[in-house]
Amino acid sequence: MFVTFEGPEGAGKSTALQAVAAELRTLGREVTTTREPGGGPLGKRIRQMLLEEDAVSAETELLLFLADRANHVETIIRPALAAGHVVLCDRHADSTLVYQGYGRGLPLDFLRAGNAFATRGLVPDRTLLFDLDPSVGLARLGGREVNRLDQEPLDFHRRVREGFLTLAHEEPSRFVVLDATMPPADLAAAALTAILR
């Protein structure tokens, strides 16, 4: 089973992913946890370029994300699924649609085609959307070191959230929308329930 954790900055998806992974392992499941960008050695280098460079054009950003995704799917996700693991991924193709599409204004049809090419058609079985007002999420980042995308204006992050909610509305059988204002333990429990269901 391939499960992606999506949502705006500061929504708690990364924390929930680790808690869910621990619970699934307690239940006897083999679990692989990973993230985009940044899964594997090449992914780590691409992540650094994507999130730490000062100026990256929208087109360059997109192509780097797709390069990371193609390598990530081929070297980490597909092998783990073939071995019977539950794969929990912190961000995946939907993030490209909302950040580069709704956020940056790149054509959605082109982004969908790029994602399909990079993943060779792999689609998550379940996508958990951690929904949160972006002003709340950004405030949660507090003293944490922020990356280039975190520093985008609030209006950008609002477009990203609306993009996520639009995708969830379009694919209700794949998406489960979770209220990310819940306490972390409750949010993780809701995420686990959505996966086990």
Residue, then its C-alpha position, 0 to 999 in steps of 0.5 A: m500500500f502506497v500512502t502519501f501525506e500532503g498539506p501546507e507548511g506546518a500542518g503536522k504531516s511529518t510528525a504524524l507520518q512517523a507516529v503512524a509508521a511506529e503504530l503500523r510496525t507495532l501491528g506487524r507491518e513492514v513499513t518504508t518511510t520516505r519523503e519528496p524531495g530528498g529520498g535517497p542519496l540523489g534526492k538529498r542533493i536535489r533537495q538541497m538545490l531546490l530548497e536552499e538556492d536563493a533564486v530558482s525559476a518556476e520551470t527549473e524548480l519543476l524539472l528538479f522536482l520531477a527528476d527527484r520523483a522519477n529517481h525516488v519512485e524507481t529506487i525506493i517506492r517501487p522496490a518497497l511496494a514489490a517487497g510488500h511494504v506499506v510505503l508512507c511518503d511525505r509529499h509526492a505528485d500532488s505537491t507539484l500540482v499545487y505548489q507549481g500549478y496553483g502556487r506558481g501558475l504553471p499549466l496543470d495539464f503539463l504538470r499532470a503529464g510530467n508527474a505521470f512520466a516521472t512516476r510511470g503512472l504510479v498513483p497513491d492508494r490513499t492520500l492524507l491531506f492535513d488541512l490547515d489555514p496557512s497563516v496558522g501553519l506558518a506561525r507553527l514553524g516558529g524558530r525552525e530553519v525555514n526553506r525557500l518555499d516556506q518564505e513565499p508570501l501568504d497569498f502563495h500559501r493560500r493558493v496552495r491550500e486551495g489547490f489541495l482542497t480542489l484535488a481532494h474534491e476531485e478525487p474523494s476516493r483517494f483523498v482523506v481530508l484531516d483537520a490539522t488543528m487537532p492535537p498531534a496524537d489525535l491527528a496521528a490516530a485519525a491518519l492511522t484509521a484512514i489507512l487501516r480503513 
